[in-house]
Amino acid sequence: MIYMLMQQTSRNLKIFLKDKANIFFSLMAPLIVLGLYILFLGKIQTDSLLSTLEKAGITGQEAIVQSFADCWMLSGVLASACITVPLCACGVMVQDRRRGIRADLLASPVPKWLPYSAYFCSVLAAGLILGIIVFGICLIWLAASGSWFLSFSDVLGLLGTIVLSVISSTTLLVFIVSFLRTEGAFTGLNVILGTIIGFLIGAYLPLSMFPKGVQYATLFVPGSYSAGLFRNFFMDGILEHISSTISPAFSEALFDRFALSLDAFGTELTMPIMALLLAATVVIFGVANIVAAMMRKKNK
């Protein structure tokens, strides 16, 4: 059974990875975050922070401020990739349904759970593979730009967050996509989610800049907790550097302004709580996937 699961998972993964256009579109949201940052968001943020420092009589901190903005941008890139890549990898499920391949698999002499498990494993594998590749590019960016303030524990924390984020996205998206019957519906979901996810997780603008109602709405998006964890790991080192070289008060103000902790109806959500909530989504939608699979089996 394990061999069959591995073979089916490999088949699904190869179909996704061979489609270069699909891979490109799976990285569209992270590329948009990066593009907007390079074109104007990065300049707006750095100019605003430098202006604040100048009003306080502090000058000559362009490099530090630029490093801070780089870390914030890369957290949004990585958080977006952990959502959009698993979503696009789910397209194999819809293609197989339309072509009747899923029905053939279910009619073949294999356990009924195997095709669904293989889809889940392939989506998870695709998310982890491309997520780690994007992470590697982020590290190269930081090193090349002189913005490296990560400790070894930060790197390990980022890797752990990638794994947890991809598992969370996979359980949620496999559950949603399993109900889609046409490629048109899947394309619609892909376009909508790819367009708004950057706003929902604070990849374009800090969540603190949105109205309270919008901030509270993002609490129901698991990706918000992923982005929060990525921000903390990416930006902890640079904030400590800012605290020691510029001002502890300025560092604390940046922590609040750029939403390194989330406001849940007046309660501050710290890193352990965000990780716990993200893990809770894995359990909830993992169970939902099992129940949905059992219901389909019962109805056939």
N, C-alpha and C positions, 0 to 999 in steps of 0.2 A: 504493500500500500504506500509506503514512504517513497519507493522508487517511482510509482505512478504519479504521486503528488508532485515530486520533483520534476518529472518529465513534463507534466501539464503546466506547472508553474513556469518552467523554462520556455515552453512554447509560447505562453502568453507574454512573457517578458521580451522574448525575441521579436514578436510582432510589434510591440510598442517601440523598442529601441531601433528597429529597422526603418521606422517611419520618421525621417529626419524633420519633416514639417511638424509632426505632432510634438516632437521634443522641443522644437523652437517655440511653438505656441504654449507648451507647458511652462516655459520660462518667460513668457511674455510679461506677466505681472512683475517679476523681479527686474526684467529689463526696463520696464516703464519706470519703476522706482529709481533705478540707476540713471536712466536718461533724464528724468525730471530733475534729479539732484545735480547732474553735471550741467544741464542747461540753465537752471535758475534757482532751484530750491536751495542748493548748497550756498550760493552767493547770498541769498536772502537771509539765511540763518546765520552765516558767519558775520555779515554786515550788522545784523541786529545785535548779536552778542558783543561784537567789538564796540558798537555804539554804546551799549550799556556799560562796558568797562571804561570807555573814555569819559563818560559822565561821572564815573567814580574816580577819575584821575589816573587810570591804569592804561598804559599803552604798550605796544611792542609784543603783544601776545597772539599775533596772527597764527603762528604755527600751532599753538596749543588749541586755539578755537577751531582751526581747520581739522585737527585730529579728532576733536570732539564730534564735529559734524560728520566726519567720515564714519566713526563708530556707530553713530545713530543711523546713518543711511544703510550701512551694511546689515544692521539688525533687521531692518525692514525688508531688505533683499532676501535674506535667508528665511525669515518668517513666511514671506510670500511663496518662496519656492517649496517649502514644506507643505503647502496647501495645493498649489496649482499643479505640481507634478503628479501627485497621487490622483488628482481629478482627471487629468488627461489620460493617465494609465488606465483608468476605469473604462475608457472608450472601447477596449477590447471586449468587455462584457456586452456592451450594446451591439457591437459588430457581430459577435457570435450569435446573439439573440436574433438579429435581423436575418442572418444567413442560415439560420436553423442549426448551427453547429452546437449550440447549447442543448437543444432538444435531442440531437444525436448522442451527445455525451451522456445525458440523463437516461437515454434508452439503452445505452451500452451496459455490459455486465461489470460495472464499477460501482462502488458505494455512492449513494446519492450526494453525500457531503463532499465528495472529492472535487467536482468541478467548481463549486462555490469556494472551497478552501484554496484551490489553485488560483482563482481570480484574486482572492484576498492576498495571498502570498506574493503574487506577481506585482500587484499594486504597491504593496509594502516594499518589495525589493527595488522597484523603480524609484520610489520616493527616496529610499536610503541612498541608492547609488548616485542619483543626480543631486540630492541634497548634500552629500559629502563632497561631490565635485564643486558645487557652488561654494561650500564652506572653504575648500582649498583655495578657490579664487579670491575669496574675501581675505584670507590670511595673507596671500601674496600682495593684495592691494594695500593692506595695512603695513606690511614690511617695506614695500616699494615706496610708499608715500611718507614714510617716517612716522606713521601714526600707531606704531605697535606699543601698546601699553598692557597687553594681555599677560597674565601669569600662566603657569602650567595648569593650575587648577581651573582657571577661566577657560582654557582650551578644552579640558576634559568636561567641564560643565556645558560648554557649547555643543560638544559631541553628544552628551547625554540628552540635551534639549532637542537636538535634531532627531534622535531616535524616538523620544517620547512624542514629539510633535508629529512626526510622520505616522506613527502608530495611531495617534488620535485622529488625524486627518483621514487615514485609511479606513478605520472603523466607521467613521461618520459618512464618508463619501461612498463607500461600497454599499452601505445601507440605503442611501438616497438613490444612487444610480441603479440599484437592483430593481427599482420600480419603473424605470424608464424603458419604453419599448421601441422607441425610434431614435435614429441618429439625429434627427432634427431637434427633438426634445433635449438630447444630450448636448448638442451644440449650443442651444439656447442657454442651458445651465452653465456651460463652460464660459460663454461670453459674459453673462451677467455676473457670475462669481469672479471671473478674472478682472472685470471692470471695477467692482466695488470693494474687493477684498483689501486693497491697499488703504482705502479710507477706514474700513471697519477695524483694522488692526493698528492703525496709526502709523502706517509706513510712509505716507506722504506728508502728513502734518501730525504733530503730537496730539494725543487724545485730549489733553488738557485745554486745547484751543477750541474744542467742540462744545456745544451746549450740554448741560448736565443730562438732559434726556437722551442725547445721542451717546454720551459716555456710558450711561447705564445700559443702553441697548447693546453696546459692544460686549458687555459682560456675558451675554448669551452666545457669543461667538468664540468657540474654543481657541481659534487662532490668536485672539487677543492675549491669552495667557502665554502662548508660545512667544509672541512678539515681546511681551513683558519680560520673560526670562532671557531672551536673546539680548534685549537692551541692557539688562543688569550685568550679564557676563561681558558683553562687549565694552560697556562704558564704565565699569567699576574702576578699572585701572586709571583711566583718564580723569575721572572725577576725583580720585585720590590725589593725582598729580596737580589738578587745578586747586584742590583744597590746600595743598602744601606750598604751592608756588604763587597762587593769586590770592584766594580768600576762601575760607571754609563756608562763609555765608553765600558766596557766589556759587560754590559747588552744590550746596543744599538747594539753592534756588533753581539750578539746572535740573537737579534730581526731581523736583516737583513739576517744573514746567514741561519736561520731556517725558513725563509719565512713566518713571521707572517703577513706581508702584501704582496700582489701580484703585480707584475710588468706587467701592461697592455700597452705594446708598449711605455714605458717611463712614463706612468702615474701610480702613486701609488694607489692601491685599498685598502682602509681602511675597517674596520669592517662594518660600515653602508652601504658602497657601495657593499660589498660582500653579505650582507643580502638582499639588494635590488635586486641584480642580481639573487640571488637564488629564491627570491619571483617571479621575472619576469619569470623564467623557469616554475614555477607553473602555471602562467596565460597562457603562450604560449602553453604548452603541455596540459593544461586543455582544452583550446579551440580546440586544435588539436584532442583530444579524442572525443569531442562532434561532431566535423565536420566528423571525421572518422565513428562514430556511425551512423550519419545521412546518410552518403553515403552508408553504408552497408544496412541500412533499405530501402533506395531508390532502391538499386539494387536487392533486394529480391522480 
